[in-house]
Every structure is written in structure tokens, then in C-alpha cells.
Amino acid sequence: MTAPSSIDPTHFLHEQLSQASPDLLRQMLTTFINTLMSADADAVCGAAWGERSEQRTNTRNGYRHRDFDTRTGTIDVAIPKLRNGSYFPDSENDQREQAARV
């Protein structure tokens, strides 16, 4: 399943609460993380997924699925792959390490 490029918060919460599954928080966290990584990959590529643009510098090439441990449990995240080069989501620790090197 691919992540949408944007989320309508009202519709999303209504849809999730109507299902009322015990894993609601985990599902919501998975959706938000995948959406954020998809938007970040769009920025790296220079255009949204499936969009044609003169500013495009790269294209998508599927997803890598990885387990991500959180306080709510382990979730499966879909990390976008790029046709040229690599995409790695930035984390707070990576940003701190880069700041320490400067």
C-alpha cells in the first residue's frame, strides 16, 4: 500500500474512529509516517509521485518495507526508493550528528 501525498484530517480521523480497532494508534502512526516520508521523497525528486515536471531531478522506484519500533509497538513503514541514488529519512539523531560536525 502506498501512502497518500496529503491527508484530510477530519475525514481520516472519522474513518479511523468508525473502525475502532485496538490498533488505532499504531495504524494512525503508520499512515502519518508513510505520508511524511512520501512528501519528503517528493521534495527530493522535485515533483510529486506520478507528476510530470521540468524541475524533476529523480523518479520513484517502489518501496522498502522496514520494521520501526515505537512505544505503541512495531510498525511496518514503507520507505520510498529512488531510481537514482538513495533516500534515507532524516531523524533527529542524524540532524544532531550533522550539527556536531560543523
Residue pairs with C-beta under 8 A, 6 or more apart in sequence:
1 78
2 34
2 38
2 49
2 63
2 78
3 31
3 34
3 35
3 37
3 38
3 78
4 35
4 38
5 35
5 38
5 39
5 42
5 48
5 49
6 35
6 39
7 31
7 32
7 35
12 28
12 31
16 24
16 27
16 28
17 24
21 27
23 73
25 72
26 70
26 72
26 73
26 75
29 70
29 72
29 75
30 75
30 76
30 77
33 68
33 75
33 77
34 77
34 78
36 89
37 77
37 78
37 79
37 80
37 89
38 49
38 80
40 87
40 89
40 90
41 49
41 60
41 80
41 82
41 87
42 48
42 49
44 57
44 58
44 82
44 87
45 56
45 57
45 58
45 59
45 60
45 82
46 53
46 55
46 56
46 57
46 58
47 53
47 55
47 56
49 60
58 82
58 83
58 84
58 85
59 82
59 83
59 84
60 80
60 81
60 82
60 83
61 81
61 82
61 83
62 80
62 81
63 78
63 79
63 80
63 81
64 78
64 79
64 81
65 76
65 77
65 78
65 79
66 76
66 77
66 79
67 74
67 75
67 76
67 77
68 74
68 75
68 76
68 77
79 87
79 88
79 89
80 87
81 87
